[in-house]
Amino acid sequence: PLCSYHLSRKPISIVKSQLHPNCSALGTNPHNGSNSTTWCSWAPFDQDNYKELFGALDNAFLVAYAIGMFISGIFGERLPLRYYLSGGMVLSGLFTALFGLGYFWDIHVLWYFIIVQVCNGLVQTTGWPSVVACVGNWFGKGKRGLIMGIWNSHTSVGNILGSLIAGVWVSSEWGLSFIVPGIIIAAVGIACFFFLVEHPEDVGCSPPLHHKDPEGVTSDDGPLGASGHSSAESSESPKEPPEEPEAISFLGALRIPGVVEFSLCLLFAKLVSYTFLYWLPLYIVNVAHFGAKEAGDLSTLFDVGGILGGIFAGLISDYSGGRATTCCVMLVVAAPMLFLYNRIGQTGIGTSVAMLIVCGALVNGPYALITTAVSADLGTHESLKGNAKALSTVTAIIDGTGSVGAALGPLLAGLISPTGWNNVFYMLIAADGLACLVGPSEKVLQGSSAGFSPANRTFPKEKP
């Protein structure tokens, strides 16, 4: 599902260069003989402030996404995830297609595109908390970093597919660059409605072990069950239906150690990632002077690096046990790599390919780790006493805060880029450094598994 979510978000970055192309390269206007450099642009993006208008489009989606994400997690805890996710995907397909229909309906009103972006941003918040909660229900903590690192490649795969699909029609009928991804995400949503399984228990599978039970011991009769009685004793007593755990409150989730720190870290990490997502193709067109399709294809290498970085970050954090340290090291190394890409990344195709993959791995690795394994760890740790109802809320808080950065990044890029692309990269490097500074220490995270209670911020008494 999330692959199709990202697939439907990507076309706007590919189509930007077609909404305001270099018309002088196409000659004079065949209709009136005008040699204006903007005669082939799509109004209202044919003005000198087109970069600010592109920034407004990005911001409309991302601000709505950031606001909606905090609300979405609350609904996700209380509604059947299958219905919630499927409905969100169908609506996402509708609003994605409506943006493309602006081409066929010959719409040149900025507010039409702004409203469509706002609506799309709101309904797309149904995706991330729902799916991370489902995956967290199926996999325990042991190899969660690697499993979710591989699983999180859907983000980059979706971006790659979105770029390639949008690139097919970007130069001919850019409306189809939105309509086709809209149809795809709606179709996947319908499939999820029929085939998604939320909990292992729904199909007779055992739930995963999210953490070790400190009270747990084993007897000669076998391992203790979830209730603390032996399997023989459990078979003699009548089975009672398990109580449905209450959904955690918003403030209760905020009290979990590491949630606030990782949320702030993701804010700056996602600022960098989404600036690349929305502005990299236009940067390549302006600096390397590639065509719109070629720039879109080349930008997919950043997402290829993101796949490798997400898997690498998950693997290292599993074996080292240090989620925070892994994030910090990758963020520190990313800063000089961003500087080098801006300086030498466009000197040759080989250099550009290598630098895009490396930068993609270092930028998206921490982003992927925080939004998947870290969110699932914090949403299922011991203090919640097995209450997986915190998963969606914790995920929504972390990703919602990160989405504030995702909204700020493209907006700042739109405001800063007229002063030069160098300044945009200085902004990205500064954000990368801040992500490292505000991130939590391993000591904070170790405290989150020491029996801390998010309800009353107290620690359990030591055993005699």
C-alpha positions, 0 to 999 in steps of 0.5 A, spaced: 500 500 500 505 505 501 508 504 495 502 506 491 502 512 496 509 514 494 508 513 487 502 518 487 506 523 490 512 523 486 509 526 479 508 533 481 516 533 482 517 531 475 511 535 472 514 542 475 519 542 469 513 542 464 509 547 467 514 552 466 519 549 461 524 553 457 520 555 451 525 559 447 528 552 446 522 551 442 522 557 437 516 562 436 509 561 438 506 557 432 499 560 434 501 568 434 508 568 432 510 570 439 517 569 441 516 570 449 520 565 453 514 563 457 509 562 451 509 554 452 508 554 460 502 552 463 498 558 467 498 560 472 506 558 472 508 562 467 510 568 471 517 570 474 514 567 481 513 560 478 518 557 483 514 560 489 508 558 486 511 551 486 513 551 493 506 553 495 503 547 491 508 543 495 506 546 502 499 545 501 500 538 500 505 537 506 502 542 511 495 538 510 499 532 511 503 534 517 496 537 521 492 531 518 497 526 521 496 527 528 489 526 527 490 520 523 493 516 528 488 517 533 482 515 528 487 509 526 487 506 533 479 506 534 477 504 527 478 498 523 485 499 519 482 495 513 477 500 512 481 506 514 486 504 509 482 502 503 478 508 504 484 513 504 487 510 498 481 510 494 480 518 496 488 519 494 487 516 488 481 521 486 485 527 488 491 525 485 487 524 478 483 531 479 490 534 479 491 531 472 484 532 470 486 540 470 490 539 464 484 536 460 479 541 463 484 546 461 484 549 468 489 555 470 486 557 477 491 556 482 486 555 487 484 549 484 491 546 484 492 548 491 485 545 494 486 539 490 493 538 494 490 540 501 485 534 500 490 529 497 495 531 503 489 530 508 487 523 506 494 520 505 495 521 512 491 514 512 497 510 510 503 511 514 500 510 521 495 504 519 501 500 515 506 501 520 501 498 526 499 492 521 507 490 520 508 492 528 503 487 529 506 481 525 513 482 527 517 482 534 523 486 536 528 482 535 530 483 527 525 489 526 530 493 524 532 489 518 525 486 516 523 494 516 529 496 513 527 491 507 520 493 508 521 500 508 524 500 501 517 501 498 518 508 499 523 509 494 520 503 490 514 508 490 518 514 488 522 510 482 515 508 479 512 514 480 518 518 477 518 513 471 510 513 470 510 520 470 516 521 465 512 517 460 507 522 459 510 529 462 512 531 455 506 530 451 500 530 456 502 531 463 495 530 466 496 522 465 502 523 469 497 524 475 491 520 472 495 513 471 498 513 478 491 515 481 488 509 478 493 505 481 493 507 488 485 506 488 486 499 485 491 497 490 486 500 496 480 496 493 485 490 493 487 491 501 480 491 503 479 484 500 486 481 502 489 485 508 490 481 515 491 486 521 493 481 526 496 474 526 491 472 531 485 473 525 488 467 521 490 463 527 497 465 528 501 466 534 502 474 536 510 476 536 514 477 542 515 485 542 519 484 548 522 479 554 517 478 560 522 480 566 517 476 570 517 470 566 520 463 568 520 457 565 518 450 568 518 443 567 511 443 564 513 448 558 514 455 557 509 460 560 503 463 556 502 470 556 497 470 562 503 467 566 500 460 567 503 454 564 500 451 558 497 445 562 494 449 567 491 454 562 488 448 558 484 446 565 482 453 566 476 455 562 478 460 556 476 467 557 476 472 551 482 477 552 480 484 554 481 489 548 486 494 550 484 501 551 488 506 546 493 510 549 492 518 549 496 523 545 499 525 551 501 518 554 504 517 547 508 523 548 511 521 555 514 515 552 522 516 553 525 518 546 518 519 542 519 527 543 527 527 541 526 522 535 520 526 533 524 532 532 530 528 529 525 526 524 523 533 523 530 535 520 531 529 517 525 529 513 526 536 511 532 534 507 529 528 504 523 531 502 526 537 499 530 532 494 524 529 493 520 535 490 526 539 487 531 534 485 529 533 478 528 541 477 535 542 480 538 537 475 534 540 469 537 547 471 544 545 473 546 539 469 541 542 463 538 535 462 531 534 459 525 533 464 524 526 462 532 525 463 532 529 470 526 525 472 530 518 471 536 520 474 533 523 480 531 515 481 538 514 483 537 518 490 531 513 491 535 507 489 540 509 495 535 510 499 533 503 499 540 501 500 541 506 506 534 503 509 536 496 509 543 498 512 541 502 517 536 497 520 541 491 519 547 495 523 542 497 528 539 490 529 546 488 531 549 494 534 543 495 538 544 502 537 538 505 533 540 512 536 547 512 534 546 509 527 542 515 525 547 520 528 553 517 524 549 517 518 547 524 519 554 526 520 557 523 514 551 526 510 553 533 511 559 533 507 556 528 502 551 534 500 556 539 500 560 535 495 554 533 491 553 540 490 560 542 488 562 536 483 556 532 482 554 535 476 561 534 473 560 528 469 554 522 469 558 517 473 560 522 478 553 524 479 550 517 479 555 515 484 554 521 489 546 521 488 546 514 490 551 515 496 547 521 498 540 518 498 543 512 502 545 517 508 539 522 508 534 516 507 537 511 512 536 515 518 529 517 516 527 510 514 529 507 521 526 512 525 519 512 521 519 504 521 523 500 527 524 506 532 516 507 531 515 500 532 519 499 538 517 505 542 510 503 540 510 496 543 515 497 549 514 494 556 511 500 559 505 499 555 504 492 557 503 489 551 498 494 549 499 495 541 494 500 541 499 505 542 503 503 535 499 508 531 499 514 535 506 513 536 507 513 529 503 518 527 506 523 532 513 521 530 511 522 522 507 528 523 512 532 527 517 529 521 512 532 516 512 539 519 519 538 516 517 535 510 513 541 509 518 546 511 523 543 506 520 544 499 517 551 502 524 554 504 527 551 497 522 555 493 524 561 497 531 560 497 533 557 490 532 564 486 538 566 490 542 560 488 542 553 489 548 553 493 544 557 498 539 551 498 544 546 499 547 550 505 540 550 508 540 542 507 546 541 511 544 545 516 538 541 517 542 535 517 546 537 523 540 539 527 537 533 526 543 530 529 544 535 535 536 534 537 536 526 536 536 522 543 542 518 546 542 511 547 541 512 554 534 515 553 532 509 549 535 504 554 530 508 559 524 506 555 525 499 556 526 499 563 519 499 565 517 506 565 510 508 565 507 513 560 501 514 564 504 516 570 512 517 569 514 513 574 518 507 575 517 500 578 519 498 585 526 494 585 525 487 587 528 485 593 
